[in-house]
């Protein structure tokens, strides 16, 4: 009896020492109670609706993986110690309530997304506590009421520059779910590589997939259509929507390597950078690609890029067939031709009952407002954001500063982009968008959310990808979910430090802004270049040549990388 009493007192003392509720992103309301809930291998879990049974199983696996505690599924659906409940109330998608009482936990919402996010908050509380020798874990009693600020809470991964593969993507999706991010924007095509199988045009993957930013002769790497379906399904289980990007009419070099008959020509530094707008077959070719892509992604959204066409568009001015087309259609310049091209491909997307997504260059075109989402990335051009809102486009905020995760995350680091000392710290991400965007624009209902983009020219390994992504992904989560009046930067810092143990447990190599020496900067991309004959559609870009002048088959020095980042700061990618 004395031993049991002592064990109970020790467990109680552990609970008392761990009163902080470390949840990222910060919920709308947290009210602490008195007492504790003890969770162990005898704890039952169930749901009031069979639609939630998959979430019961998911949560059981996550708790076991995190704490080696095996919750017992209650097949009757009632009387469980952890109860998942779908309510009949009407509320925001993703809103939830978690009520932790001494004898019972209820996770309730009017939609499955809300129940899932409630479970993610509960999982974070569980991960933050220690299991005793008898496999008991205690949770502070409390009531959490929460809802997301934005419905678009996104992360974009560029796999054209460097390919990471299915398992890494799934790991990223797991962390996105953990932090309640719900849009995975997948940049699958660009200059360096084409990463999606298109059955009607197989050479796009087998030839266009050859090479990457570090090695122009690397074997072809791409996702098969079965891979795509597997990842999309994996994401859907975590309430994450996967949005593909097929870049056009620029950034088309890899595609043109595979099918050169559709190339819009070359200029110095940008060989075969665009598709040919005067070749009528180009439109059918791209329409076929869009249709196949759309069939793989139930999101019914396709990002068409539409950016930085100006880098290669001079080739259009030098092409006689294109010149004749412009004269026939009375176009004043290549800008009108670019808009014509993009509108035709956008019409293909809308004909499939899907939405057009595009970078903010597309704002100047004539796209249908009710079917278009603009991604504002050029923070130095606030007029583009204003114009997009004026034209009634929905907008995702993803400006380079502070939401490009290939930028340096502190002044003591050297490998990555920066603008004359301006870096993207985790706290800069955390404080977005309220410190950077005018209140009148933020109040617009057309602002649907925020997104961070991670371009991978200087990110070749999984280790470096983690280093650039973590912990800024946590700042992104709070920027996208939490209302400004609920934010507390000091509290966020404490929660972030507490979360580092979860990164350690998962084997994530992260940047520690509070103790940088604990994880030295990762600089492990090694550019290797192969000279290819012009008729083979050389894949070098001007930035690659800068890297390659004195570093052929050598490790890029951090100082050289830092210098080159300044040279290329005007470009998105």
LINZI-V185116 format. One record per backbone hydrogen bond with DSSP energy under -1.0 kcal/mol. CO is the residue of the C=O (numbers start at 1). NH is the residue of the N-H. If there is no record, write none. Layout:
co = [CO/CO]
nh = [NH/NH]
This chain:
co = [1/2/3/4/5/6/7/8/9/10/11/12/13/20/21/29/31/35/37/39/40/43/44/45/46/49/50/52/53/54/55/56/57/58/59/60/61/62/63/64/72/81/82/83/84/85/92/96/97/98/99/100/104/105/106/107/108/109/111/112/113/114/115/116/117/118/119/120/121/122/123/124/126/132/136/137/139/141/142/143/144/145/146/152/153/153/154/155/156/157/161/165/166/167/168/169/170/171/172/173/174/175/176/177/182/183/184/185/186/186/187/188/195/201/202/203/203/207/208/209/214/215/215/218/223/224/225/226/227/228/229/230/231/232/233/235/235/236/241/243/244/245/248/249/252/253/254/255/259/260/262/267/270/273/274/279/281/282/283/284/285/286/287/288/289/290/291/293/297/300/302/303/304/304/305/308/309/309/312/313/316/319/320/321/322/323/324/325/326/333/334/335/336/337/338/339/340/341/342/343/344/345/346/347/349/349/350/355/356/357/358/359/360/361/362/368/371/372/373/374/375/376/377/377/378/381/382/383/384/385/386/387/388/389/394/395/396/397/399/400/403/404/406/408/410/417/419/422/425/426/427/429/431/433/433/438/439/441/444/446/448/449/450/452/453/454/456/461/462/463/464/465/466/469/470/471/471/472/473/474/475/476/477/478/480/481/483/484/488/489/490/491/492/493/494/495/499/499/500/501/502/503/504/515/516/528/533/534/541/542/543/544/545/551/557/558/559/560/561/562/563/564/566/568]
nh = [5/6/7/8/9/10/11/12/13/14/15/16/17/22/23/145/143/141/139/137/43/72/82/74/84/52/53/56/57/58/59/60/61/62/63/64/65/66/67/68/45/105/46/107/48/109/95/146/108/144/106/142/101/83/99/85/97/87/115/116/117/118/119/120/121/122/123/124/125/126/127/128/129/135/132/39/37/33/100/31/98/29/96/450/182/183/452/185/454/187/213/169/170/171/172/173/174/175/176/177/178/179/181/180/241/155/243/157/188/245/159/195/223/204/206/207/208/210/194/221/528/212/218/211/197/228/229/230/231/232/233/234/235/236/237/238/240/239/184/186/303/188/306/275/256/257/258/259/262/263/276/270/267/252/264/282/285/286/287/288/289/290/291/292/293/294/295/296/300/355/357/246/248/306/359/311/312/313/315/316/319/323/324/325/326/327/328/329/331/337/338/339/340/341/342/343/344/345/346/347/348/349/350/351/352/354/353/302/373/304/375/362/363/364/365/371/356/394/358/396/360/398/379/400/381/384/386/387/388/389/390/391/393/392/374/448/376/451/403/404/453/407/417/424/413/408/422/419/429/430/431/432/435/436/437/442/443/444/447/395/152/397/154/156/405/158/459/465/466/467/468/469/470/473/511/474/475/476/477/478/479/480/481/482/150/149/486/487/492/493/494/495/496/497/498/499/502/503/504/505/506/508/507/518/519/216/536/537/545/546/547/548/549/554/561/562/563/564/565/566/567/568/569/571]
